[in-house]
Structures are given as C-alpha cells and as structure tokens.
Amino acid sequence: MEQKIKQFIDRMIIENPGIEAVALANKDEVLLEHHFVKLQSRNIYSHTKSFMSTAAGIALEEGALTLEDPLVKYFPDKVPEVHQKWLREIRFRHLLTMSSGFGKAYLMIDGRRHGEGLPNYLEYMMSREVLKKPGTEFDYSTADSHLAGLMLAKAVGKNLNVYLYEKLFCPLGMDYPIWECDPQGNPNGGSGLFLNITDQIKLGQLYLADGVWKGERILSSLWVKEATRKQIETNGGDSWNCGYGYQFWMMPQTGAYRADGAYGQITIVLPKQGYVVAVQCSEYGNFEKVKQALNEIVLADL
C-alpha cells in the first residue's frame, strides 16, 4: 500500500489537481504523510459529520439518549402550532441516516453562505414541510446532521465542541479546533470543522482499531460496526455512492467506508487490508482527478 501511495503522489505532482495532502496509516501509526502545501488546519466540510456521529456513539453508550428519541422531545417549544404529523415521527436514527423526511438538501454550503436558515437554524428547520415519512428514503442534507448535533448537545448538556474535546479530541491528542457555528453559537454538526490531515486521519485509525486508541476504549465496538455498515440505500449508482451508515459513506471494497467532505476531504477506512487513507484538497482544485487517481492506483484490485 505504501508503494501505491507513492505512485499516487507522483501522479498528483504531474497532474497538479489542487490536492493539499495525503496520508496512510494503520491502526497504530501514520506510515506515510506527504504535503503538497504547508501543513495547516483546513475546513473539512462534511467530513465533520463523521465526527458528530462518533460523538453520538459515545453519548449512546453513556445512555444520554437513544436512536429512537424523537427530535421534538428535545425542542418542544420550537414545534410550530401548525405542523405536519410527520415532524413528530423524526427520530435521532433518521437524522443520522439522512432520512428525516424533509426531502431536500437544507443548510448546505452555498445556502448557509447566502443566509439560509437565519436567524435560527433550528426554528427554520422546524418550520419546513416534511415531505416524506421519516426513515423511508435517503436525502442528503447538512440540516439532518446539524439537528442530530443539537439533539446530542441537549442530551449531554454540553456544547458539541466541548463534549467532543473531552471525549475524543483530547484523548486522541488533538487541540481544541475551530468549528463553524450557527447563529446561536452551536457547532454545525454537519460541516465546518477545521483539522489538519494528521488529526483528520486519527478518526479513521480509531474506527480501524474497533474504537480503541493506545489501549483505551474511546468508542464502543458495537457503534463502530453499526455506524459503518449500510443502514440505508443511497440515490447514486457509482462506486462512491453505494450506501450510507450513520454519517459514513459505504465503499465497494469489502467492508470499506469513508468520511467525506466537499472538494475532497476524505478518510477511507479499509478494514480488510488494515489501512486508512486520507486526503485533503483545495476548494479550487479538481477533485474528480484526485478521485480517479485514487480509484486507479490506491483502490485498484482491493
């Protein structure tokens, strides 16, 4: 695998598609790390969702909430007087699997940049029409992740960033990170976490090690299994769109899955081979070229 990564690096140097860094690790150590630009913390966009999911797994193990908890249970004062019955059927599980039933992509990057959801994302989403029965269909939406993060924070009684720092970032040797927040100061459960690749890949290493980090169990083995298996079918048909777990994307390689952020902030876990591969890319690059090289070199014949 190290040779594959070296071949991938050589191709990226020639093609120059805007990739910033690549790293390879097993569950115990980083085996290879290459930087095309200076090491820096960067926005990992929707890769953030898999960190939020990890917080969910920890909180569930602690008994702070359950997968069947209704959204409205945590925010009864935000439920509009006139609302659809399906709003009350949205469960924590549905938000984690992108099957809330809202049926549209809400609070995505461009929408937030143009003021969608202001001045209160929670109130905004509670007022949206629920178009489908929750749990029946996958519709990718950062709003689902943010709502899950808000439920989680309410359940544990702490800001999501604080909770993750105590339960995950600090044990993994990570600093307190910059994180995009909503207008009320709540970290966005679906986007906006800033990490360098050295820290980004640690999430994959933790999952590869079945939730154990340097001999300490951080995450339950059951959550590792459940979060990273197909929970719902997705709408695509290519090898990068073949099912979704709890805020993780499935991969066609046996047992493989990934955390995935816009423009190419990717951590791929390959349990059968015992490796984690991470890349970070520029917002102005060509991730399709990066993905093609990953498919043709790194993931080929696995």
Kinemage of the C-alpha trace (Angstrom):
@kinemage 1
@onewidth
@group {chain A} dominant
@subgroup {mainchain}
@vectorlist {calphas} color= white
{ca met a 1} P 0.000 0.000 0.000
{ca glu a 2} L 2.886 2.397 0.702
{ca gln a 3} L 4.068 1.874 -2.858
{ca lys a 4} L 0.579 2.650 -4.145
{ca ile a 5} L 0.524 5.901 -2.171
{ca lys a 6} L 3.931 6.857 -3.589
{ca gln a 7} L 2.626 6.224 -7.115
{ca phe a 8} L -0.443 8.302 -6.295
{ca ile a 9} L 1.778 11.155 -5.062
{ca asp a 10} L 3.854 11.038 -8.251
{ca arg a 11} L 0.711 11.288 -10.365
{ca met a 12} L -0.619 14.182 -8.300
{ca ile a 13} L 2.664 16.066 -8.751
{ca ile a 14} L 2.362 15.675 -12.512
{ca glu a 15} L -1.376 16.461 -12.779
{ca asn a 16} L -1.444 19.159 -10.055
{ca pro a 17} L -5.219 18.944 -9.383
{ca gly a 18} L -5.130 21.028 -6.214
{ca ile a 19} L -4.518 18.286 -3.667
{ca glu a 20} L -3.025 19.583 -0.423
{ca ala a 21} L -2.029 16.452 1.498
{ca val a 22} L -2.238 12.653 1.589
{ca ala a 23} L -1.581 10.252 4.443
{ca leu a 24} L -1.529 6.494 5.005
{ca ala a 25} L -1.868 4.839 8.397
{ca asn a 26} L -2.586 1.553 10.090
{ca lys a 27} L -4.420 1.418 13.411
{ca asp a 28} L -1.263 2.204 15.375
{ca glu a 29} L 0.738 4.750 13.407
{ca val a 30} L 0.944 7.014 10.389
{ca leu a 31} L 3.086 5.208 7.828
{ca leu a 32} L 3.399 7.943 5.230
{ca glu a 33} L 2.358 11.589 5.061
{ca his a 34} L 3.010 13.929 2.154
{ca his a 35} L 2.181 17.634 1.936
{ca phe a 36} L 1.798 19.465 -1.360
{ca val a 37} L 1.330 22.690 0.598
{ca lys a 38} L 2.354 23.710 4.120
{ca leu a 39} L 0.656 21.695 6.896
{ca gln a 40} L -2.380 23.629 8.041
{ca ser a 41} L -5.786 23.210 9.617
{ca arg a 42} L -8.450 23.484 6.950
{ca asn a 43} L -12.203 23.216 6.652
{ca ile a 44} L -13.042 19.533 6.233
{ca tyr a 45} L -16.670 20.371 5.405
{ca ser a 46} L -18.976 17.341 5.577
{ca his a 47} L -16.204 15.097 6.881
{ca thr a 48} L -17.362 16.804 10.104
{ca lys a 49} L -20.470 14.616 10.019
{ca ser a 50} L -18.464 11.513 10.892
{ca phe a 51} L -17.001 13.262 13.953
{ca met a 52} L -20.520 14.198 15.053
{ca ser a 53} L -21.542 10.563 14.534
{ca thr a 54} L -18.677 9.489 16.766
{ca ala a 55} L -19.928 11.816 19.485
{ca ala a 56} L -23.343 10.224 19.030
{ca gly a 57} L -21.876 6.768 19.511
{ca ile a 58} L -20.198 7.842 22.754
{ca ala a 59} L -23.355 9.510 24.071
{ca leu a 60} L -25.497 6.493 23.204
{ca glu a 61} L -23.093 4.214 25.063
{ca glu a 62} L -23.334 6.542 28.069
{ca gly a 63} L -27.134 6.333 27.939
{ca ala a 64} L -27.629 10.051 27.336
{ca leu a 65} L -30.108 9.360 24.523
{ca thr a 66} L -31.297 6.589 22.203
{ca leu a 67} L -31.577 6.155 18.460
{ca glu a 68} L -35.356 6.189 18.794
{ca asp a 69} L -35.559 9.533 20.605
{ca pro a 70} L -37.858 11.962 18.736
{ca leu a 71} L -36.483 15.300 17.584
{ca val a 72} L -39.430 17.159 19.116
{ca lys a 73} L -38.744 15.645 22.555
{ca tyr a 74} L -35.683 17.883 22.888
{ca phe a 75} L -37.216 21.051 21.465
{ca pro a 76} L -40.947 21.058 22.280
{ca asp a 77} L -41.008 24.853 22.407
{ca lys a 78} L -39.817 25.024 18.785
{ca val a 79} L -42.642 22.937 17.347
{ca pro a 80} L -44.960 25.221 15.341
{ca glu a 81} L -48.631 25.292 16.318
{ca val a 82} L -49.461 24.174 12.805
{ca his a 83} L -47.204 21.348 11.666
{ca gln a 84} L -47.320 18.050 9.841
{ca lys a 85} L -47.725 14.856 11.834
{ca trp a 86} L -44.503 13.507 10.311
{ca leu a 87} L -42.453 16.137 12.160
{ca arg a 88} L -43.198 14.264 15.382
{ca glu a 89} L -42.037 10.993 13.814
{ca ile a 90} L -38.476 12.155 13.108
{ca arg a 91} L -36.103 10.125 15.277
{ca phe a 92} L -32.399 10.529 16.066
{ca arg a 93} L -31.782 7.487 13.869
{ca his a 94} L -33.437 9.169 10.883
{ca leu a 95} L -31.219 12.229 11.184
{ca leu a 96} L -28.081 10.079 11.314
{ca thr a 97} L -29.137 8.207 8.165
{ca met a 98} L -30.257 11.281 6.209
{ca ser a 99} L -33.831 10.033 6.137
{ca ser a 100} L -35.595 12.740 8.153
{ca gly a 101} L -38.274 13.127 5.513
{ca phe a 102} L -37.645 16.822 4.868
{ca gly a 103} L -36.772 15.597 1.396
{ca lys a 104} L -34.477 18.466 0.403
{ca ala a 105} L -30.852 19.468 0.906
{ca tyr a 106} L -31.068 22.166 3.584
{ca leu a 107} L -28.281 24.257 5.156
{ca met a 108} L -25.684 23.228 2.602
{ca ile a 109} L -22.532 25.308 1.999
{ca asp a 110} L -23.961 27.710 -0.573
{ca gly a 111} L -27.240 28.062 1.293
{ca arg a 112} L -25.547 28.993 4.563
{ca arg a 113} L -23.261 31.450 2.782
{ca his a 114} L -26.320 33.185 1.391
{ca gly a 115} L -28.100 33.343 4.741
{ca glu a 116} L -30.361 30.292 4.567
{ca gly a 117} L -31.814 29.477 7.976
{ca leu a 118} L -31.101 32.831 9.592
{ca pro a 119} L -31.568 33.870 12.304
{ca asn a 120} L -32.163 30.425 13.872
{ca tyr a 121} L -31.407 27.146 12.067
{ca leu a 122} L -33.485 25.056 14.480
{ca glu a 123} L -36.587 27.192 14.166
{ca tyr a 124} L -36.088 27.330 10.409
{ca met a 125} L -35.983 23.542 10.074
{ca met a 126} L -38.928 23.025 12.409
{ca ser a 127} L -40.964 25.215 10.078
{ca arg a 128} L -40.020 23.252 6.927
{ca glu a 129} L -42.507 20.886 5.345
{ca val a 130} L -41.800 17.204 5.998
{ca leu a 131} L -42.383 15.766 2.554
{ca lys a 132} L -41.907 12.053 3.256
{ca lys a 133} L -42.437 9.590 6.055
{ca pro a 134} L -39.237 9.639 8.142
{ca gly a 135} L -36.982 6.636 7.654
{ca thr a 136} L -38.229 5.736 4.191
{ca glu a 137} L -35.813 7.490 1.827
{ca phe a 138} L -32.275 8.905 1.788
{ca asp a 139} L -31.986 12.629 1.051
{ca tyr a 140} L -28.554 14.082 1.792
{ca ser a 141} L -28.837 17.245 3.867
{ca thr a 142} L -26.488 19.011 6.254
{ca ala a 143} L -29.565 20.096 8.211
{ca asp a 144} L -30.165 16.491 9.302
{ca ser a 145} L -26.649 16.364 10.739
{ca his a 146} L -26.988 19.737 12.444
{ca leu a 147} L -30.277 18.731 14.040
{ca ala a 148} L -28.674 15.499 15.247
{ca gly a 149} L -25.847 17.537 16.742
{ca leu a 150} L -28.320 19.823 18.509
{ca met a 151} L -30.162 16.816 19.944
{ca leu a 152} L -26.877 15.355 21.108
{ca ala a 153} L -25.728 18.573 22.767
{ca lys a 154} L -29.076 18.919 24.558
{ca ala a 155} L -28.888 15.311 25.747
{ca val a 156} L -25.373 15.570 27.186
{ca gly a 157} L -25.861 19.126 28.467
{ca lys a 158} L -22.752 20.446 26.739
{ca asn a 159} L -21.761 22.278 23.580
{ca leu a 160} L -20.827 19.682 20.943
{ca asn a 161} L -17.296 21.049 20.642
{ca val a 162} L -16.729 20.803 24.395
{ca tyr a 163} L -18.179 17.295 24.526
{ca leu a 164} L -16.041 16.085 21.623
{ca tyr a 165} L -12.944 17.703 23.079
{ca glu a 166} L -13.429 15.875 26.358
{ca lys a 167} L -14.451 12.546 24.873
{ca leu a 168} L -12.490 12.367 21.608
{ca phe a 169} L -10.176 15.221 20.643
{ca cys a 170} L -8.203 15.305 23.885
{ca pro a 171} L -7.776 11.502 24.193
{ca leu a 172} L -6.598 11.419 20.558
{ca gly a 173} L -4.026 14.168 21.224
{ca met a 174} L -5.872 16.822 19.207
{ca asp a 175} L -6.142 20.530 20.038
{ca tyr a 176} L -9.433 22.333 20.598
{ca pro a 177} L -10.431 23.047 16.989
{ca ile a 178} L -12.002 25.921 15.112
{ca trp a 179} L -15.575 24.954 14.164
{ca glu a 180} L -18.250 26.830 12.224
{ca cys a 181} L -21.234 27.603 14.445
{ca asp a 182} L -24.851 28.516 13.852
{ca pro a 183} L -26.107 31.994 14.871
{ca gln a 184} L -26.778 30.706 18.408
{ca gly a 185} L -23.187 29.512 18.816
{ca asn a 186} L -23.841 25.802 18.329
{ca pro a 187} L -21.172 23.952 16.316
{ca asn a 188} L -22.553 22.758 12.993
{ca gly a 189} L -22.976 19.009 13.327
{ca gly a 190} L -22.695 18.644 9.578
{ca ser a 191} L -19.820 20.872 8.477
{ca gly a 192} L -17.169 23.435 9.284
{ca leu a 193} L -14.683 21.579 11.490
{ca phe a 194} L -11.082 22.679 10.834
{ca leu a 195} L -8.384 19.984 11.110
{ca asn a 196} L -5.009 19.202 9.608
{ca ile a 197} L -4.596 15.826 7.939
{ca thr a 198} L -2.545 14.460 10.834
{ca asp a 199} L -5.608 14.815 13.071
{ca gln a 200} L -8.181 14.048 10.384
{ca ile a 201} L -6.782 10.558 9.796
{ca lys a 202} L -6.983 9.730 13.508
{ca leu a 203} L -10.724 9.227 13.215
{ca gly a 204} L -10.144 6.501 10.637
{ca gln a 205} L -7.463 4.901 12.813
{ca leu a 206} L -9.858 4.840 15.768
{ca tyr a 207} L -12.520 3.053 13.721
{ca leu a 208} L -9.970 0.676 12.182
{ca ala a 209} L -8.901 -0.230 15.741
{ca asp a 210} L -12.524 -1.025 16.665
{ca gly a 211} L -12.850 2.063 18.853
{ca val a 212} L -9.620 1.645 20.839
{ca trp a 213} L -6.873 4.288 20.941
{ca lys a 214} L -3.491 3.480 22.511
{ca gly a 215} L -5.058 0.791 24.668
{ca glu a 216} L -8.015 2.924 25.803
{ca arg a 217} L -11.519 2.236 24.567
{ca ile a 218} L -12.943 5.511 23.268
{ca leu a 219} L -15.870 4.175 21.247
{ca ser a 220} L -17.929 1.019 21.619
{ca ser a 221} L -17.260 -1.841 19.236
{ca leu a 222} L -20.992 -2.020 18.532
{ca trp a 223} L -21.102 1.599 17.352
{ca val a 224} L -18.092 1.070 15.099
{ca lys a 225} L -19.929 -1.839 13.491
{ca glu a 226} L -23.307 -0.144 13.199
{ca ala a 227} L -22.131 3.301 12.086
{ca thr a 228} L -20.021 1.857 9.302
{ca arg a 229} L -22.419 -0.652 7.780
{ca lys a 230} L -25.114 0.173 5.241
{ca gln a 231} L -28.162 1.478 7.076
{ca ile a 232} L -29.931 2.882 4.017
{ca glu a 233} L -29.647 2.798 0.243
{ca thr a 234} L -28.479 5.970 -1.471
{ca asn a 235} L -29.586 7.557 -4.714
{ca gly a 236} L -26.457 7.122 -6.796
{ca gly a 237} L -25.046 4.290 -8.823
{ca asp a 238} L -21.292 4.762 -8.904
{ca ser a 239} L -18.647 3.265 -6.641
{ca trp a 240} L -18.595 6.376 -4.417
{ca asn a 241} L -22.341 6.349 -3.810
{ca cys a 242} L -23.294 2.847 -2.730
{ca gly a 243} L -24.997 3.156 0.642
{ca tyr a 244} L -24.891 5.162 3.857
{ca gly a 245} L -24.413 4.259 7.513
{ca tyr a 246} L -24.588 6.649 10.439
{ca gln a 247} L -22.883 9.650 8.779
{ca phe a 248} L -20.422 7.427 6.906
{ca trp a 249} L -20.465 6.518 3.208
{ca met a 250} L -20.057 2.917 2.104
{ca met a 251} L -17.337 1.906 -0.373
{ca pro a 252} L -17.429 -1.037 -2.817
{ca gln a 253} L -14.299 -2.648 -1.393
{ca thr a 254} L -15.094 -5.373 1.154
{ca gly a 255} L -16.007 -3.762 4.477
{ca ala a 256} L -14.701 -0.351 3.393
{ca tyr a 257} L -16.265 3.009 4.226
{ca arg a 258} L -15.332 6.697 4.294
{ca ala a 259} L -15.863 10.075 5.868
{ca asp a 260} L -16.386 12.562 3.050
{ca gly a 261} L -16.213 16.349 2.815
{ca ala a 262} L -16.744 18.771 -0.064
{ca tyr a 263} L -13.932 19.328 -2.568
{ca gly a 264} L -12.047 16.223 -1.414
{ca gln a 265} L -11.637 15.997 2.364
{ca ile a 266} L -11.683 12.221 2.558
{ca thr a 267} L -10.767 9.492 5.034
{ca ile a 268} L -11.147 5.959 3.659
{ca val a 269} L -11.026 3.004 6.038
{ca leu a 270} L -10.025 -0.363 4.563
{ca pro a 271} L -10.536 -2.926 7.343
{ca lys a 272} L -9.681 -5.981 5.232
{ca gln a 273} L -6.314 -4.503 4.267
{ca gly a 274} L -5.715 -2.846 7.657
{ca tyr a 275} L -5.156 0.678 6.320
{ca val a 276} L -6.595 4.175 6.441
{ca val a 277} L -6.048 6.604 3.560
{ca ala a 278} L -6.751 10.326 3.971
{ca val a 279} L -6.602 13.218 1.520
{ca gln a 280} L -7.256 16.935 1.751
{ca cys a 281} L -7.869 19.088 -1.303
{ca ser a 282} L -8.247 22.731 -2.246
{ca glu a 283} L -11.669 24.249 -2.847
{ca tyr a 284} L -10.319 25.411 -6.200
{ca gly a 285} L -8.817 22.126 -7.374
{ca asn a 286} L -10.144 19.239 -9.423
{ca phe a 287} L -11.276 16.513 -7.054
{ca glu a 288} L -12.529 14.382 -9.934
{ca lys a 289} L -8.896 13.907 -10.997
{ca val a 290} L -7.930 13.067 -7.417
{ca lys a 291} L -10.760 10.563 -7.142
{ca gln a 292} L -9.851 8.991 -10.479
{ca ala a 293} L -6.277 8.507 -9.304
{ca leu a 294} L -7.462 7.042 -6.007
{ca asn a 295} L -9.628 4.564 -7.914
{ca glu a 296} L -6.978 3.664 -10.475
{ca ile a 297} L -3.991 3.449 -8.137
{ca val a 298} L -4.791 3.279 -4.435
{ca leu a 299} L -8.098 1.363 -4.503
{ca ala a 300} L -7.436 -0.769 -7.553
{ca asp a 301} L -7.597 -4.559 -7.016
{ca leu a 302} L -8.674 -4.285 -3.379
